[in-house]
């Protein structure tokens, strides 16, 4: 579980349960993980919309952010898509690593800008921590800019300091989406929300193969992940609303 367990911990605390197949079926292959858990609260897989804990666990494995929490280092902030960053008196400049979305499109500064603008302008509860810090719809496009394809600049507001801005950027709601792919699916200025509720456009260690509400979430390994392909080729999260049902599985 080279990546899956690490990214779950980054998203939220999560108990893994490998399901034992009934005798009528073949055993689960060693490179596949089956998790019995409740999927009842998974209502949208749009990273700038879904805030429920289970949703965030899934999204943490499909998408990357500029930075992430280190569960192994006292929850320090460490690089993810941003290889490094510089802090000055008025903002933070992030330098992106070479990475690709699962579509094959390169991760660019423009994708980061699009994702943060999208977060604020969708005006969902997911944006609350940024809006409370002064990143509002009428200001966001002047506060988050692409210096070039590999450099992103985020200005600070009166409501945030560098450390608190970095911690906000570790949240799943600050995930970076493939703007080229998402914009193909925009309907009525919805920033691709209808499409992203059930599809994925990320650069994470896994990609979304299938989601059937209250049934299954099936993730497939991203063989071209910038940090190396996951050890698990496939992860299936099966809906098991009751702990007793999960144990019987």
C-alpha positions as CSV (number, residue, x, y, z in Angstrom):
1,X,0.0,0.0,0.0
2,X,2.8,2.3,-0.9
3,X,0.6,5.3,-1.7
4,X,-2.9,4.4,-0.7
5,X,-2.4,4.3,3.1
6,X,-0.3,7.4,3.1
7,X,-2.8,9.4,1.2
8,X,-5.7,8.2,3.3
9,X,-3.9,9.4,6.4
10,X,-3.4,12.8,4.6
11,X,-7.1,13.0,3.9
12,X,-8.6,11.8,7.2
13,X,-8.2,9.1,9.8
14,X,-9.4,5.8,8.3
15,X,-9.6,2.2,9.4
16,X,-8.8,-0.3,6.7
17,X,-10.5,-3.7,6.5
18,X,-9.4,-6.2,3.9
19,X,-12.5,-8.3,3.0
20,X,-12.2,-12.0,2.9
21,X,-14.0,-13.4,-0.1
22,X,-16.8,-16.0,0.4
23,X,-15.8,-19.6,-0.3
24,X,-17.6,-19.5,-3.6
25,X,-15.2,-16.9,-5.0
26,X,-11.5,-16.7,-5.6
27,X,-9.3,-15.0,-3.0
28,X,-8.5,-11.4,-3.5
29,X,-5.2,-11.0,-5.4
30,X,-2.2,-9.7,-3.5
31,X,-2.1,-6.5,-5.6
32,X,-5.8,-5.6,-4.8
33,X,-7.3,-4.2,-1.7
34,X,-11.0,-4.5,-0.7
35,X,-12.3,-2.2,2.0
36,X,-15.6,-2.6,3.8
37,X,-16.9,0.8,4.8
38,X,-20.0,3.0,4.7
39,X,-20.3,5.0,1.5
40,X,-23.7,6.5,2.5
41,X,-22.4,10.1,2.9
42,X,-20.4,10.1,-0.4
43,X,-22.6,12.5,-2.4
44,X,-20.1,14.1,-4.8
45,X,-16.6,13.4,-5.9
46,X,-16.0,17.0,-7.0
47,X,-13.0,18.0,-4.9
48,X,-14.2,21.6,-4.6
49,X,-17.5,20.4,-3.3
50,X,-17.3,17.1,-1.3
51,X,-16.3,17.7,2.3
52,X,-17.5,14.6,4.1
53,X,-14.7,12.5,5.7
54,X,-15.2,9.4,3.5
55,X,-15.3,11.6,0.4
56,X,-12.0,13.2,1.4
57,X,-10.4,9.8,1.9
58,X,-11.3,8.9,-1.7
59,X,-10.2,12.2,-3.1
60,X,-6.9,12.2,-1.3
61,X,-5.9,9.3,-3.5
62,X,-7.3,10.7,-6.8
63,X,-6.0,14.3,-6.5
64,X,-2.8,16.1,-5.4
65,X,-2.6,19.5,-3.8
66,X,0.3,22.0,-3.8
67,X,1.3,20.8,-0.3
68,X,0.2,18.1,2.1
69,X,0.3,17.2,5.8
70,X,3.0,14.8,6.9
71,X,1.4,12.2,9.1
72,X,4.9,10.9,9.9
73,X,6.4,14.2,10.9
74,X,4.1,15.8,13.5
75,X,1.7,17.0,10.7
76,X,4.3,19.3,9.2
77,X,3.5,20.7,5.8
78,X,5.6,19.1,3.0
79,X,5.8,19.4,-0.8
80,X,3.3,17.6,-3.1
81,X,2.8,19.2,-6.5
82,X,4.8,22.2,-5.3
83,X,8.4,21.1,-5.2
84,X,9.4,24.2,-3.2
85,X,8.1,27.6,-2.2
86,X,9.3,31.0,-1.2
87,X,7.6,33.2,1.4
88,X,7.9,36.9,1.4
89,X,6.1,39.8,3.1
90,X,3.0,39.7,0.9
91,X,2.6,36.2,-0.4
92,X,4.0,32.7,-1.3
93,X,5.5,31.7,-4.6
94,X,5.2,28.0,-5.4
95,X,7.5,26.1,-7.8
96,X,5.8,23.1,-9.4
97,X,7.4,19.7,-10.0
98,X,7.1,17.9,-13.3
99,X,3.8,15.9,-13.0
100,X,1.0,14.8,-15.3
101,X,-2.7,14.4,-14.8
102,X,-4.1,10.9,-15.6
103,X,-5.4,12.4,-18.9
104,X,-1.7,12.9,-19.9
105,X,-1.9,16.7,-19.7
106,X,0.9,18.3,-17.8
107,X,0.2,19.9,-14.4
108,X,0.6,23.6,-14.9
109,X,0.4,26.8,-12.8
110,X,-2.8,27.6,-14.8
111,X,-4.4,24.4,-13.4
112,X,-3.6,25.5,-9.8
113,X,-5.1,29.0,-10.5
114,X,-8.2,27.5,-12.1
115,X,-8.7,25.1,-9.2
116,X,-8.6,27.8,-6.5
117,X,-10.7,30.2,-8.5
118,X,-13.2,27.3,-9.1
119,X,-13.3,26.6,-5.4
120,X,-14.3,30.1,-4.5
121,X,-16.6,30.7,-7.4
122,X,-18.5,27.5,-7.0
123,X,-19.5,29.0,-3.6
124,X,-19.9,25.7,-1.8
125,X,-19.3,25.1,1.9
126,X,-16.0,23.6,0.8
127,X,-14.7,27.1,0.3
128,X,-15.4,28.4,3.8
129,X,-11.9,28.3,5.2
130,X,-10.6,30.3,2.2
131,X,-13.5,32.8,2.1
132,X,-13.2,33.4,5.9
133,X,-9.5,34.4,5.2
134,X,-10.5,37.0,2.6
135,X,-10.3,34.9,-0.6
136,X,-13.6,36.0,-2.0
137,X,-15.1,35.7,-5.5
138,X,-14.4,39.4,-6.4
139,X,-10.8,39.2,-5.3
140,X,-9.6,35.6,-6.0
141,X,-8.4,36.2,-9.5
142,X,-6.1,39.0,-8.4
143,X,-4.8,37.0,-5.4
144,X,-3.9,33.8,-7.2
145,X,-1.9,34.1,-10.5
146,X,0.3,32.0,-12.8
147,X,3.8,33.6,-13.1
148,X,4.6,31.0,-15.8
149,X,3.7,27.4,-16.4
150,X,5.6,26.2,-13.4
151,X,5.2,29.0,-11.0
152,X,2.2,30.0,-8.9
153,X,1.9,33.2,-6.8
154,X,-0.7,33.4,-4.0
155,X,-1.0,36.8,-2.3
156,X,-1.8,36.9,1.4
157,X,-4.8,38.8,2.7
158,X,-5.3,40.6,6.0
159,X,-7.0,37.5,7.3
160,X,-4.2,35.0,6.8
161,X,-0.5,34.5,7.6
162,X,1.9,32.2,5.6
163,X,1.5,29.2,8.0
164,X,-2.3,29.3,8.0
165,X,-2.4,29.7,4.2
166,X,-0.1,26.7,3.8
167,X,-2.4,24.6,6.1
168,X,-5.4,25.7,4.1
169,X,-3.7,24.5,0.9
170,X,-3.2,21.0,2.4
171,X,-7.0,20.5,2.5
172,X,-8.7,18.3,0.0
173,X,-10.8,21.2,-1.2
174,X,-7.6,22.8,-2.5
175,X,-7.0,19.8,-4.8
176,X,-5.7,20.6,-8.2
177,X,-7.9,19.6,-11.1
178,X,-7.0,19.2,-14.8
179,X,-8.4,22.5,-16.1
180,X,-8.1,21.4,-19.8
181,X,-10.2,18.3,-19.1
182,X,-12.7,19.9,-16.8
183,X,-13.5,22.8,-19.2
184,X,-14.6,20.3,-21.8
185,X,-17.5,19.4,-19.5
186,X,-18.7,22.9,-18.4
187,X,-22.5,23.3,-18.7
188,X,-24.2,26.6,-17.9
189,X,-21.1,28.1,-16.3
190,X,-21.0,25.3,-13.6
191,X,-17.2,24.9,-13.7
192,X,-17.7,21.3,-14.7
193,X,-19.4,20.5,-11.4
194,X,-22.1,18.2,-12.9
195,X,-19.4,16.1,-14.6
196,X,-16.8,16.1,-11.8
197,X,-19.4,14.9,-9.3
198,X,-19.1,11.4,-10.8
199,X,-15.8,11.6,-12.8
200,X,-12.2,12.5,-12.0
201,X,-9.6,14.8,-13.4
202,X,-6.7,14.5,-11.0
203,X,-3.0,13.7,-10.9
204,X,-3.0,11.4,-7.8
205,X,-1.7,7.9,-7.3
206,X,-5.1,6.4,-8.3
207,X,-7.7,7.3,-10.8
208,X,-11.5,6.7,-10.5
209,X,-12.6,3.7,-12.5
210,X,-16.2,3.5,-11.2
211,X,-18.4,4.9,-8.5
212,X,-21.9,3.5,-7.9
213,X,-23.5,5.4,-4.9
214,X,-24.1,3.2,-1.9
215,X,-22.4,0.3,-3.6
216,X,-18.8,0.6,-4.7
217,X,-15.9,3.0,-5.4
218,X,-13.3,1.4,-7.6
219,X,-9.8,3.0,-8.0
220,X,-7.1,1.9,-10.4
221,X,-3.4,2.6,-9.9
222,X,-1.9,5.5,-11.9
223,X,1.2,3.8,-13.3
224,X,2.7,7.2,-14.3
225,X,2.4,8.8,-10.9
226,X,5.2,11.3,-10.3
227,X,6.1,9.7,-7.0
228,X,6.0,6.1,-8.4
229,X,3.2,3.7,-9.2
230,X,1.3,2.4,-6.1
231,X,1.9,-1.1,-4.9
232,X,-1.8,-1.8,-5.1
233,X,-3.1,-2.1,-8.6
234,X,-6.7,-1.8,-7.6
235,X,-8.6,-0.7,-4.6
236,X,-12.3,-1.4,-4.1
237,X,-14.3,0.3,-1.4
238,X,-17.5,-1.8,-0.9
239,X,-20.5,-0.3,0.9
240,X,-20.9,-2.0,4.3
241,X,-23.2,0.4,6.3
242,X,-23.1,-1.8,9.4
243,X,-20.0,-3.0,11.2
244,X,-21.5,-6.4,11.6
245,X,-22.0,-6.7,7.9
246,X,-18.4,-5.7,7.3
247,X,-17.2,-8.4,9.7
248,X,-19.3,-11.0,8.0
249,X,-17.7,-10.1,4.7
